[in-house]
């Protein structure tokens, strides 16, 4: 992919404070899910009316929910501020403290993993992300970042499984398809699955460059005709649209929907492009 993992890490971190504010504003935090075996399918999403998790010990067992949310917002924002200022040591300590004090949130662990990955601590990053998906099995962001980390460690089959988990969690989370396409083409030697993933990514994002070139190259390699271009003269057909799946990224320009648990808005993309034909 054209961008590096470190640039994507900065991109994800640059929006985390806003994501946290939006996530915590409207609904109570979910109770921490029970730890599941690695690779296990995510359980059904919890009902919005489920009882709230007990207040973390750092806030007080009897603290009102609003105080818990406000305290989490402040502590998390402080860690993000350290990251933005380049103070990686304080940022890492901050994310670890928030993750320990507020176990209902996976976002601090995701950002901790991005920091660890940037510093070359891939084993620690994978560990952090495995904990994150145990806390939030339906987080497509956490599963995608776990897949990226596993790909970087050479754990290609595990990365494949993590990307599939991300897609199962949110079939509209485009970065999972892009990363899956790269993995299938460059590391698993499966150009047909890579083509399917890139075509789905393009359908979700409308991105033309460079993904259209990758699709064209893969179709040529597989002996398939070029993809048909949409007929601009034909009237656009309006397809019925229902509400997006829970956890889907908001449409461009729309305010983020209130979520019970904060989650980064972006996931990393593998820093590689599909190989050209041999």
C-alpha positions as CSV (number, residue, x, y, z in Angstrom):
1,X,0.0,0.0,0.0
2,X,1.2,3.5,-0.6
3,X,1.2,4.6,3.0
4,X,3.3,3.2,5.8
5,X,2.0,1.6,9.0
6,X,3.5,4.4,11.1
7,X,1.6,7.1,9.1
8,X,-1.6,5.1,9.6
9,X,-0.9,4.9,13.3
10,X,-0.6,8.7,13.5
11,X,-3.8,9.0,11.4
12,X,-5.8,6.7,13.8
13,X,-4.5,8.5,16.8
14,X,-5.3,11.9,15.5
15,X,-9.0,11.1,15.6
16,X,-9.3,9.1,18.8
17,X,-10.1,12.0,21.1
18,X,-13.1,13.0,18.9
19,X,-14.2,9.3,18.7
20,X,-14.1,9.0,22.4
21,X,-16.2,12.1,23.0
22,X,-18.8,11.0,20.5
23,X,-18.8,7.4,21.8
24,X,-19.2,8.3,25.5
25,X,-21.8,11.1,25.1
26,X,-25.0,9.1,24.6
27,X,-25.0,5.6,26.0
28,X,-23.6,3.8,29.0
29,X,-20.5,1.7,28.6
30,X,-20.9,-2.1,28.0
31,X,-19.8,-4.6,30.6
32,X,-16.5,-6.3,29.7
33,X,-17.2,-9.5,27.7
34,X,-15.9,-12.8,29.0
35,X,-12.5,-13.8,27.5
36,X,-12.9,-15.9,24.4
37,X,-10.4,-18.3,22.8
38,X,-8.3,-16.7,20.1
39,X,-10.0,-16.8,16.7
40,X,-13.4,-17.7,18.2
41,X,-16.4,-16.1,16.4
42,X,-17.7,-13.0,18.2
43,X,-20.8,-13.4,20.3
44,X,-24.0,-11.6,19.4
45,X,-24.0,-7.9,20.0
46,X,-25.2,-6.9,23.5
47,X,-28.5,-5.3,23.8
48,X,-28.5,-1.5,24.2
49,X,-30.6,-2.0,27.4
50,X,-28.1,-4.3,29.0
51,X,-27.1,-3.4,32.5
52,X,-24.0,-1.1,32.8
53,X,-20.7,-2.3,34.0
54,X,-19.7,-1.5,37.6
55,X,-17.7,1.7,38.1
56,X,-13.9,1.2,37.9
57,X,-12.2,1.1,41.2
58,X,-10.2,4.3,40.4
59,X,-13.5,6.2,40.2
60,X,-15.3,4.7,43.1
61,X,-17.8,1.8,43.2
62,X,-20.7,4.1,43.8
63,X,-19.8,6.8,41.3
64,X,-22.5,7.9,38.9
65,X,-22.1,6.7,35.3
66,X,-21.5,10.2,34.0
67,X,-18.5,10.6,36.4
68,X,-17.0,7.4,35.1
69,X,-17.4,8.5,31.5
70,X,-16.0,12.0,32.2
71,X,-13.0,10.5,34.0
72,X,-12.3,8.1,31.2
73,X,-12.5,10.9,28.6
74,X,-10.0,13.0,30.5
75,X,-7.5,10.2,31.1
76,X,-7.7,9.0,27.5
77,X,-7.4,12.5,26.1
78,X,-4.3,13.0,28.2
79,X,-2.6,9.9,26.7
80,X,-3.6,11.0,23.2
81,X,-2.1,14.4,23.9
82,X,1.2,12.8,24.9
83,X,1.2,10.8,21.6
84,X,0.5,13.9,19.5
85,X,3.4,15.7,21.2
86,X,5.8,12.9,20.5
87,X,6.1,11.7,24.1
88,X,5.8,8.0,23.4
89,X,6.9,6.9,26.9
90,X,4.2,8.9,28.6
91,X,1.6,8.0,26.0
92,X,2.3,4.3,26.5
93,X,2.0,4.6,30.2
94,X,-1.2,6.6,29.8
95,X,-2.8,4.1,27.5
96,X,-1.9,1.2,29.8
97,X,-3.3,3.0,32.8
98,X,-6.6,3.8,31.0
99,X,-6.8,0.2,29.8
100,X,-6.3,-1.1,33.3
101,X,-8.7,1.4,35.0
102,X,-11.5,1.2,32.4
103,X,-11.7,-2.4,31.3
104,X,-14.9,-1.9,29.3
105,X,-13.0,0.1,26.7
106,X,-10.9,-1.5,23.9
107,X,-9.7,1.7,22.3
108,X,-6.8,2.4,24.7
109,X,-5.4,-1.1,23.9
110,X,-5.7,-0.5,20.2
111,X,-3.7,2.7,20.4
112,X,-1.2,1.1,22.8
113,X,-0.7,-1.6,20.1
114,X,-0.2,1.1,17.4
115,X,2.5,2.7,19.6
116,X,4.2,-0.7,20.3
117,X,4.1,-1.6,16.6
118,X,5.7,1.7,15.6
119,X,8.5,0.9,18.1
120,X,9.0,-2.5,16.6
121,X,7.5,-4.3,19.6
122,X,5.3,-6.6,17.4
123,X,4.8,-9.4,20.0
124,X,3.6,-6.9,22.6
125,X,1.4,-5.2,20.0
126,X,-0.2,-8.5,19.1
127,X,-0.8,-9.3,22.8
128,X,-2.5,-5.9,23.3
129,X,-4.7,-6.5,20.4
130,X,-5.7,-10.0,21.4
131,X,-6.8,-8.5,24.7
132,X,-8.7,-5.8,22.8
133,X,-10.7,-8.3,20.8
134,X,-11.5,-10.2,23.9
135,X,-13.0,-7.0,25.4
136,X,-14.8,-6.1,22.2
137,X,-15.2,-9.1,19.9
138,X,-17.3,-7.1,17.5
139,X,-14.7,-4.3,16.9
140,X,-13.7,-4.5,13.2
141,X,-11.0,-2.0,14.0
142,X,-9.4,-4.2,16.6
143,X,-9.6,-7.3,14.5
144,X,-8.1,-5.5,11.4
145,X,-5.2,-4.1,13.5
146,X,-4.6,-7.6,14.9
147,X,-4.4,-8.9,11.3
148,X,-2.0,-6.2,10.2
149,X,0.3,-7.1,13.2
150,X,0.1,-10.8,12.5
151,X,1.0,-10.2,8.9
152,X,4.0,-8.2,10.0
153,X,5.1,-11.1,12.2
154,X,4.7,-13.6,9.3
155,X,1.6,-15.2,10.8
156,X,-0.3,-15.2,7.5
157,X,-2.9,-17.7,8.3
158,X,-3.7,-16.0,11.6
159,X,-3.9,-12.6,9.8
160,X,-6.3,-14.1,7.3
161,X,-8.5,-15.3,10.1
162,X,-8.4,-11.9,11.9
163,X,-9.5,-10.1,8.7
164,X,-12.3,-12.5,8.3
165,X,-13.4,-11.8,11.9
166,X,-13.3,-8.1,11.1
167,X,-15.6,-8.6,8.1
168,X,-17.9,-10.7,10.2
169,X,-18.0,-8.0,12.8
170,X,-18.8,-5.3,10.3
171,X,-19.2,-6.2,6.6
172,X,-18.9,-2.5,5.6
173,X,-15.5,-1.9,7.3
174,X,-13.5,-1.2,4.1
175,X,-9.9,-1.4,5.5
176,X,-10.4,-5.1,6.3
177,X,-11.0,-5.9,2.7
178,X,-8.0,-3.8,1.5
179,X,-5.7,-5.5,3.9
180,X,-7.2,-8.9,3.1
181,X,-6.5,-8.3,-0.6
182,X,-2.9,-7.5,0.0
183,X,-2.5,-10.5,2.2
184,X,-4.0,-12.9,-0.3
185,X,-2.0,-11.6,-3.2
186,X,1.4,-11.0,-1.7
187,X,1.6,-13.5,1.1
188,X,-0.9,-16.3,0.5
189,X,-0.6,-16.5,-3.3
190,X,-4.3,-16.4,-3.8
191,X,-5.0,-13.8,-6.6
192,X,-8.7,-14.8,-6.9
193,X,-9.5,-14.0,-3.3
194,X,-7.3,-10.8,-3.6
195,X,-9.4,-9.7,-6.5
196,X,-12.7,-10.3,-4.6
197,X,-11.4,-8.4,-1.6
198,X,-10.2,-5.4,-3.7
199,X,-13.5,-5.3,-5.7
200,X,-15.4,-5.2,-2.4
201,X,-13.1,-2.5,-1.1
202,X,-13.7,-0.4,-4.2
203,X,-17.5,-0.9,-4.0
204,X,-17.5,0.3,-0.4
205,X,-15.2,3.3,-0.9
206,X,-15.5,4.3,-4.6
207,X,-11.7,4.7,-4.6
208,X,-10.2,4.6,-8.1
209,X,-6.5,5.0,-7.6
210,X,-4.5,2.8,-7.0
211,X,-7.1,0.1,-6.4
212,X,-8.5,0.1,-9.9
213,X,-5.0,-0.6,-11.3
214,X,-4.6,-3.5,-8.8
215,X,-8.0,-4.9,-9.9
216,X,-7.1,-4.6,-13.6
217,X,-3.7,-6.4,-13.1
218,X,-5.3,-9.2,-11.1
219,X,-8.0,-9.7,-13.7
220,X,-5.4,-9.9,-16.4
221,X,-3.3,-12.4,-14.4
222,X,-6.4,-14.6,-13.9
223,X,-7.4,-14.4,-17.6
224,X,-10.6,-12.5,-16.9
225,X,-12.0,-9.7,-19.1
226,X,-11.6,-6.1,-17.8
227,X,-14.2,-5.0,-15.4
228,X,-17.1,-3.2,-17.0
229,X,-17.3,0.5,-16.5
230,X,-20.6,1.9,-15.2
231,X,-22.8,3.4,-17.9
232,X,-22.8,7.1,-17.1
233,X,-25.7,7.6,-19.5
234,X,-28.0,5.2,-17.6
235,X,-30.1,6.8,-14.9
236,X,-28.9,5.9,-11.4
237,X,-31.0,3.3,-9.7
238,X,-31.9,4.0,-6.2
239,X,-31.4,1.0,-4.0
240,X,-33.3,0.6,-0.7
241,X,-31.1,1.5,2.2
242,X,-31.7,0.5,5.7
243,X,-29.8,1.6,8.8
244,X,-26.1,0.6,8.7
245,X,-24.9,-2.2,10.9
246,X,-24.0,-1.3,14.4
247,X,-20.4,-0.1,14.6
248,X,-20.2,1.0,10.9
249,X,-18.1,4.1,10.2
250,X,-20.3,7.1,9.7
251,X,-20.8,8.5,6.2
252,X,-18.4,11.4,5.2
253,X,-19.6,14.7,6.7
254,X,-22.1,13.1,9.1
255,X,-21.7,13.3,12.8
256,X,-20.5,10.1,14.4
257,X,-23.2,8.0,16.0
258,X,-23.2,7.6,19.7
259,X,-21.6,4.3,20.7
260,X,-21.3,2.7,24.2
261,X,-17.6,2.0,23.7
262,X,-15.0,4.3,22.0
263,X,-13.3,3.0,18.9
264,X,-10.8,4.4,16.5
265,X,-12.2,5.6,13.2
266,X,-9.4,4.2,11.0
267,X,-7.4,1.0,10.7
268,X,-4.0,0.5,9.2
269,X,-3.4,-0.5,5.7
270,X,-0.5,-2.9,4.8
271,X,2.4,-0.9,3.3
272,X,2.6,-2.8,0.1
273,X,1.0,-2.9,-3.3
274,X,-0.1,-6.0,-5.2
275,X,2.6,-7.6,-7.2
276,X,2.8,-7.3,-10.9
277,X,2.5,-10.3,-13.2
278,X,5.6,-12.6,-13.4
